[in-house]
Amino acid sequence: MPRQPSGELPWTPAETKQLVSHAEVIAALRDKVEGGMATDDEKKQFAKAVFALKKSIEDKERPSQVILAKSADGHELRFDLNEIRKTAEAFYRGHGLEKLADQLPQNIRLSPQQIERIKEAAKEGFDRVFIFPSIEQLATSRQTLIEQCATQPSAALSGTEQYTAPYIDDTAKTPVIRNRPTQKAYLLLYSSQPIKEETKNLTHPQVTELFNQKKWNGLTLEEYLLLQRLEAESRGNHSFDAYSTNAVDSNSTRLMDSTSDAGVSHVLNAHWYPGNRQVEVHSRSSGNADPRLGARPSVVLSLEPLP
């Protein structure tokens, strides 16, 4: 329901009834509480009603968190930041990643510049948004991510799409994370479409140059593991990152922002390998190029904590 020009808050009948209920409790108990005559139960009831009334008003007064953007072909894209957060929290908690869910910011605040970047990214093909806690928190949960996202069976997948134990190259188990904010949660925009052909058969330095020109980031190992599971369960299959010997069909991706060493002599690449029904993460020389290997880009927006 749109906000009224006069500034009147658009309360629905159900919301109004709830507000009146909170107000009646406050009115009935205020004198007893302030006079020191309320029982412990009445004090709790009063405090609960005050908190609920205040929160209802603050939630209604909070500025809109919906960003409307246009895709490259002119279709409208709607990014509801509150829903994005709720979806992310539900995913984390539903996959044994409660520690990560607990670290998400309660509210998302973006600068005007960040909102404009989202609109620009939509035109560039980025149609998905997910929220991550800080890279430090992700790193401490890396093994849990591997177990919960790349190993555990999923009710959303058929038997032929179920996970077997993943293959993680030894040199890929403690990657160096690049191009991410430190000690801050962040939004990550990515594309649900197949990997762009322009990113295939390039070396790591060549992809880096391409991404720098376009103001793109890549993916980290932790982001890949989570998005791989998210997309597989959403689609009911592994088309998001499935490897293929046919270069055009292959969605194997370089993890441009996870390298096996600080000197970037080796970079990680990852995919779903249909033959073994497993997630595979390898470490390759940064000078390697393969027509079956591309790089999935992202746009990263750091989140400042609310005051």
C-alpha positions in Angstrom: 0.0 0.0 0.0 1.6 3.4 -1.0 2.5 5.9 1.7 0.0 8.9 1.8 1.4 12.3 0.7 0.4 13.8 4.1 2.8 11.5 5.9 0.0 9.4 7.3 1.3 5.8 7.8 -0.7 3.3 5.7 -1.9 1.0 8.5 -4.1 -1.9 7.5 -7.1 -2.9 9.6 -5.2 -5.8 11.1 -2.2 -3.6 11.9 -4.5 -1.0 13.5 -6.2 -3.7 15.6 -2.8 -4.9 16.8 -1.6 -1.4 17.6 -4.8 -0.6 19.6 -4.2 -3.9 21.5 -0.7 -2.8 22.5 -1.9 0.7 23.4 -4.7 -0.7 25.6 -2.3 -2.8 27.6 0.1 0.1 28.1 -2.8 2.4 29.2 -4.2 -0.2 31.6 -0.8 -0.9 33.3 1.1 2.4 33.1 -0.1 3.8 36.5 0.7 0.6 38.3 4.1 0.2 36.7 5.1 3.8 37.3 3.7 3.7 40.8 5.7 0.6 41.7 2.5 -1.5 42.4 2.7 -3.8 39.4 3.4 -7.5 39.7 6.3 -9.1 37.9 4.0 -10.5 35.3 2.4 -7.1 34.8 5.8 -5.5 34.4 6.7 -8.1 31.8 3.4 -7.6 30.0 3.8 -3.8 30.0 7.4 -3.9 28.7 6.4 -6.4 26.0 3.6 -4.1 24.8 5.8 -1.0 24.8 8.5 -2.8 22.8 5.9 -4.2 20.3 4.3 -0.8 19.8 7.6 0.9 19.2 8.9 -1.7 16.9 5.6 -1.7 14.8 5.9 2.1 14.3 9.7 2.0 13.5 9.1 -0.8 11.0 6.4 1.1 9.3 8.5 4.3 9.2 11.6 2.6 7.8 12.3 3.8 4.2 11.4 1.6 1.4 13.9 -1.2 0.8 12.8 -2.1 -2.7 15.0 -1.2 -5.6 13.5 -1.3 -9.1 15.9 -1.8 -12.0 15.8 -2.7 -15.6 17.5 -5.7 -17.3 19.5 -5.4 -20.5 16.3 -6.3 -22.5 14.2 -3.8 -20.6 12.4 -6.2 -18.2 11.8 -4.8 -14.7 13.8 -6.4 -11.9 12.7 -5.9 -8.3 15.3 -6.2 -5.5 13.6 -6.3 -2.1 16.4 -6.0 0.4 14.2 -7.1 3.3 13.2 -10.2 1.5 16.8 -10.9 0.3 17.8 -10.9 3.9 15.0 -13.1 5.0 15.7 -15.6 2.2 19.4 -15.7 3.1 18.8 -16.2 6.8 16.3 -19.0 6.0 18.8 -20.7 3.8 21.6 -20.5 6.4 19.4 -21.8 9.1 17.9 -24.5 6.9 21.4 -25.8 6.0 23.1 -26.1 9.4 24.8 -22.7 9.1 23.2 -21.0 12.1 26.4 -19.3 13.1 26.5 -17.5 9.7 22.8 -16.6 10.0 23.4 -15.0 13.5 26.1 -12.7 12.0 23.9 -11.2 9.3 23.0 -7.5 9.9 19.4 -7.0 11.0 18.8 -4.3 8.5 20.4 -3.4 5.2 21.4 0.2 4.5 22.8 1.2 1.1 24.2 4.5 -0.1 22.7 6.2 -3.1 25.9 5.2 -5.0 25.4 1.6 -4.1 21.7 1.7 -5.2 22.8 3.1 -8.6 25.4 0.4 -8.9 22.7 -2.2 -8.4 20.7 -0.6 -11.2 23.8 -0.6 -13.5 24.6 -4.2 -12.6 21.0 -5.2 -13.6 21.6 -3.8 -17.1 24.8 -5.9 -17.2 22.9 -9.1 -16.6 23.2 -9.5 -12.8 19.7 -10.7 -11.7 20.4 -12.4 -8.3 21.4 -10.9 -5.0 22.5 -12.7 -1.8 23.8 -11.5 1.5 27.0 -12.9 3.2 28.5 -12.2 6.6 32.1 -11.1 6.8 34.8 -13.1 5.0 36.4 -13.8 8.4 33.2 -15.5 9.5 32.9 -17.4 6.2 36.5 -18.6 6.5 35.9 -20.1 9.9 32.9 -22.0 8.6 34.6 -23.2 5.4 34.5 -26.9 6.4 30.9 -26.7 7.6 30.0 -25.1 4.2 31.7 -28.0 2.4 29.8 -30.5 4.5 26.4 -28.8 4.5 26.4 -27.4 0.9 28.5 -29.9 -1.1 28.0 -33.1 0.7 24.6 -33.4 2.4 21.7 -34.8 0.4 18.9 -32.4 -0.7 15.2 -33.1 -0.7 14.9 -30.7 -3.7 17.0 -32.9 -5.9 16.3 -36.3 -7.6 18.5 -39.3 -7.1 20.6 -38.7 -10.2 21.3 -35.1 -9.0 22.2 -36.0 -5.4 25.6 -35.2 -3.9 28.4 -37.6 -3.4 31.5 -36.7 -1.4 33.1 -33.6 -3.0 36.6 -33.4 -4.4 38.6 -30.5 -2.9 42.2 -30.2 -4.1 44.6 -30.0 -1.1 45.9 -26.7 -2.3 42.4 -25.3 -2.4 41.5 -26.0 1.2 42.9 -22.8 2.7 42.5 -20.3 -0.1 43.5 -16.6 0.0 40.5 -14.4 -0.4 40.8 -11.3 -2.6 38.8 -8.2 -3.3 36.4 -8.4 -0.3 35.6 -6.0 2.5 37.0 -7.0 5.9 35.0 -7.3 9.1 31.8 -6.4 7.2 28.8 -8.2 5.8 28.2 -7.6 2.1 25.7 -8.0 -0.7 26.8 -10.1 -3.8 25.1 -9.7 -7.1 25.5 -12.5 -9.7 23.9 -13.8 -12.9 21.7 -16.9 -13.1 22.5 -17.2 -16.8 25.2 -19.5 -18.2 28.8 -18.4 -18.0 29.7 -15.7 -20.6 31.7 -17.0 -23.6 33.9 -13.9 -23.4 35.4 -15.2 -20.1 36.3 -18.6 -21.5 39.7 -19.8 -22.8 41.5 -16.9 -21.0 44.3 -16.9 -18.4 43.7 -15.6 -15.0 45.5 -12.3 -15.8 43.4 -11.9 -18.9 40.1 -12.4 -17.0 41.4 -10.0 -14.3 41.9 -7.4 -17.0 38.4 -8.0 -18.4 36.8 -7.8 -14.9 38.7 -4.6 -14.0 37.4 -3.0 -17.2 33.8 -3.8 -16.3 34.2 -3.2 -12.5 33.4 -6.8 -11.7 34.6 -9.1 -9.1 34.7 -12.9 -9.3 33.6 -15.5 -6.7 35.4 -16.9 -3.6 35.3 -20.6 -2.7 32.8 -20.0 0.1 30.5 -18.0 -2.1 30.6 -20.7 -4.8 29.8 -23.5 -2.4 26.8 -21.6 -1.1 25.5 -20.4 -4.5 26.0 -23.8 -6.0 23.7 -25.3 -3.5 21.2 -22.5 -3.6 20.9 -22.6 -7.4 20.8 -26.4 -7.5 17.9 -26.5 -5.1 16.1 -23.7 -6.8 16.4 -25.3 -10.3 16.2 -29.0 -9.2 19.4 -29.7 -11.1 23.1 -28.6 -11.4 22.9 -26.6 -14.7 24.2 -23.5 -12.9 27.8 -24.9 -12.7 27.8 -28.3 -14.6 31.0 -29.2 -16.4 30.7 -30.4 -20.0 33.3 -31.5 -22.5 31.4 -29.3 -24.9 32.9 -25.9 -24.3 29.7 -24.0 -25.1 27.7 -25.9 -22.6 30.3 -26.0 -19.8 29.7 -23.8 -16.8 32.9 -24.6 -15.0 34.1 -21.4 -13.4 37.4 -19.8 -12.2 37.0 -18.6 -8.6 38.7 -15.4 -9.4 38.7 -14.1 -5.8 40.1 -17.3 -4.2 43.7 -18.2 -5.0 45.8 -21.0 -3.5 48.6 -18.5 -2.6 49.1 -14.8 -2.1 51.2 -14.5 -5.2 48.3 -15.7 -7.4 50.5 -18.3 -9.0 47.5 -20.7 -8.8 43.8 -19.9 -8.9 40.9 -22.2 -8.0 38.3 -23.4 -10.4 35.1 -25.3 -9.6 32.2 -27.1 -11.1 29.6 -29.9 -10.7 31.0 -33.0 -12.4 28.0 -35.0 -13.6 30.0 -38.2 -14.1 30.8 -38.5 -10.4 27.9 -36.5 -9.1 30.2 -34.3 -7.1 31.3 -30.7 -6.6 35.0 -30.5 -7.7 37.4 -27.7 -6.8 40.8 -27.7 -8.4 43.9 -25.5 -8.3 45.5 -24.5 -11.6 48.3 -22.3 -12.8 47.1 -18.8 -13.3 48.6 -19.0 -16.8 46.3 -21.9 -17.8 43.5 -21.3 -20.4 40.8 -23.8 -21.3 37.8 -23.3 -23.7 35.7 -25.3 -21.2 36.6 -23.0 -18.3 35.1 -19.5 -17.9 34.7 -17.1 -14.9 31.4 -16.2 -13.3 31.5 -12.5 -12.3 29.9 -10.7 -9.4 29.4 -7.3 -8.0 30.2 -6.8 -4.3 28.7 -4.1 -2.1 29.9 -3.8 1.5 27.4 -3.1 4.2 27.9 -0.5 6.9 26.5 -1.4 10.3 23.4 0.7 11.3 24.0 3.2 14.1 
